[in-house]
Amino acid sequence: MPSVPLNGISLTYDDTGEGEPVVLVNGAAAGRTTWRARQTSALNAAGYRVVALDNRGLAPNVSPPGGITLDAMAADVAALIDHLSLGPCRIVGFSMGASVVAELLLARPELVGRAVLMAGWARPHPFGSALRRARRDLYDGGVDLPASHRAVFAALTYLSPHTLRDPRAVQDWLDVFTYAPGESGPGIRAQWDVVGDTDRLSRYAAIDVPLLCIGFADDVLVPAAATREIADAVPGARYTEIERAGHFGHLERPAEVNAALLDFFAERLERSAQPAEPHRPARGEGLIGAGRGAI
């Protein structure tokens, strides 16, 4: 678990595997360890070096200099890419992380060869806005919900109905959500506000990096149509939709998501011609940190 002082914060990240680099940027309240569950090992096995960071707002950067904004988060990612000499690299952003990556593509496109936005959105959606508002109200009111309530709420918000109807699968997820740490603290509270209700769709039309947008068919938090809308707005962008997947589709349907990532990544980088590294054996890991929300 290395960390490095960048942009006035102590930026913590994972760095595993060998080969061409892939940077992973997570959603609100979700840390770098969640990627270990389903994506890091698959990418390592395919011969990629994987770097996953904790966004500002998570400990120890709960009240960082420069505040907690999309611009600041994108600058953190850029600083880490520069520090580790990763660019031009492949990059994946999930949910709020997709918004962070989009800002990076606009501000520092030379750092990225190919980008993936999973469950990304450019314009506010009523349910997503309502969820952020409800979380703010709970936090601001000092309400501490029982773990059982948090688990059921998370399952209904983040999972596909297909998963909820599978007795074994849903029980496994309820256990994960029940025993995961609750979402709390001023940094996470600030992350809920970071995207806000701004319409950024017209700005995204200026993105000039090969882009894949992945939507999840049963996502109630970020409807698949919202992710497709980004692909339609960005010249040359592609769209892939994963069936039987909710907001946590990359954890529910990892085989399908990882296949989409690897197919896209296998194409030659527009800004790089580095030789591919040999395949590595997979290292399986559990759903570490998956109980935290990610919007």
C-alpha positions, -999 to 999 in steps of 0.1 A, spaced: 0 0 0 23 28 -12 15 64 -7 31 96 -21 27 133 -13 10 149 -44 -12 180 -47 -10 186 -10 -24 152 0 -10 118 9 -22 98 -21 -26 61 -14 -26 35 -42 -22 -1 -51 4 -11 -78 3 -47 -89 14 -68 -119 37 -61 -148 31 -48 -183 13 -19 -198 -4 2 -171 -41 4 -164 -53 30 -139 -86 24 -120 -107 53 -105 -135 43 -82 -169 59 -73 -180 79 -42 -172 63 -8 -155 33 -25 -118 28 -21 -91 12 -43 -94 -22 -26 -128 -29 -42 -111 -33 -76 -91 -62 -62 -123 -83 -60 -130 -88 -96 -109 -65 -119 -73 -63 -107 -66 -100 -107 -81 -104 -142 -61 -75 -156 -29 -88 -140 -36 -122 -155 -39 -106 -189 -5 -90 -186 -13 -56 -173 1 -35 -145 -28 -22 -124 -27 10 -104 -57 18 -83 -59 49 -61 -81 63 -33 -98 95 -42 -95 125 -20 -123 124 6 -113 90 19 -89 88 49 -64 102 54 -75 130 30 -109 138 44 -104 176 44 -76 181 19 -61 214 6 -79 224 -25 -111 208 -14 -130 178 -29 -140 186 -65 -139 168 -98 -111 191 -110 -91 183 -79 -97 146 -82 -87 146 -119 -56 165 -110 -47 139 -84 -50 111 -110 -29 132 -134 -2 137 -108 0 100 -100 3 91 -137 31 117 -140 48 105 -108 48 69 -119 55 77 -155 25 57 -167 13 79 -195 -1 74 -220 -20 47 -202 -53 29 -202 -78 42 -176 -111 30 -162 -135 52 -142 -166 38 -124 -196 60 -114 -182 92 -98 -149 79 -110 -162 80 -146 -168 118 -141 -133 122 -127 -118 104 -157 -139 125 -181 -124 156 -166 -89 141 -169 -96 134 -206 -105 171 -212 -77 185 -191 -47 162 -198 -56 140 -228 -19 133 -235 -18 111 -204 -44 86 -217 -43 62 -246 -77 46 -241 -104 52 -216 -135 34 -202 -164 50 -184 -185 25 -165 -219 36 -152 -211 72 -161 -235 100 -166 -233 136 -179 -266 150 -168 -285 146 -135 -310 118 -132 -339 121 -106 -332 89 -87 -294 95 -85 -300 131 -73 -326 118 -48 -302 92 -34 -274 118 -29 -299 141 -12 -311 113 11 -276 104 21 -268 141 28 -299 144 50 -290 113 70 -255 125 76 -264 160 84 -291 148 108 -267 126 126 -287 94 118 -269 61 123 -289 34 106 -287 -3 117 -264 -24 96 -293 -46 85 -311 -15 71 -280 -3 53 -275 -38 38 -311 -40 24 -309 -4 11 -276 -11 -6 -289 -43 -22 -319 -26 -36 -298 3 -49 -268 -14 -64 -278 -49 -75 -298 -63 -104 -333 -79 -97 -317 -111 -111 -292 -111 -83 -319 -103 -57 -340 -133 -69 -310 -157 -64 -312 -169 -28 -275 -178 -25 -262 -147 -43 -284 -122 -25 -274 -137 9 -238 -134 0 -242 -98 -9 -263 -90 22 -235 -104 43 -210 -82 25 -231 -51 29 -239 -59 65 -203 -62 76 -188 -35 55 -179 -2 72 -207 23 70 -203 54 48 -194 83 71 -172 113 76 -169 148 61 -148 135 31 -174 111 20 -201 137 26 -183 160 3 -180 133 -24 -217 130 -26 -218 166 -37 -188 164 -61 -208 157 -93 -239 177 -84 -266 184 -109 -245 201 -136 -251 192 -172 -217 184 -187 -228 166 -219 -219 194 -243 -184 195 -228 -178 158 -233 -182 163 -270 -146 177 -269 -131 144 -256 -106 132 -282 -94 99 -267 -106 64 -278 -135 58 -254 -156 29 -244 -188 35 -223 -202 5 -204 -237 7 -191 -255 -18 -168 -290 -28 -180 -306 -30 -146 -289 0 -130 -314 22 -112 -289 46 -99 -273 54 -133 -296 42 -160 -279 26 -190 -294 52 -212 -274 79 -194 -241 61 -201 -251 55 -237 -258 92 -240 -221 99 -233 -210 75 -261 -234 92 -285 -220 126 -276 -183 118 -279 -171 114 -315 -160 78 -322 -169 65 -288 -184 30 -284 -211 17 -261 -215 -18 -245 -244 -28 -222 -241 -56 -197 -273 -75 -191 -285 -88 -157 -263 -62 -140 -272 -34 -116 -250 -4 -105 -224 -29 -92 -224 -46 -126 -186 -49 -126 -188 -70 -94 -220 -88 -103 -210 -98 -139 -172 -96 -138 -166 -121 -166 -186 -100 -191 -172 -67 -179 -136 -79 -179 -140 -93 -214 -152 -59 -226 -123 -42 -210 -97 -66 -223 -111 -66 -259 -110 -28 -259 -75 -27 -243 -61 -52 -267 -63 -27 -295 -32 -7 -301 -29 25 -281 -34 56 -301 -6 74 -283 17 44 -275 34 15 -292 47 -4 -261 51 -41 -265 26 -63 -247 38 -82 -216 33 -120 -213 2 -133 -195 3 -138 -157 -17 -163 -136 -48 -149 -119 -48 -141 -82 -83 -144 -68 -94 -121 -40 -126 -115 -21 -151 -87 -23 -129 -64 -2 -146 -31 4 -175 -38 -19 -200 -29 8 -193 8 4 -215 28 -19 -203 41 -52 -220 68 -71 
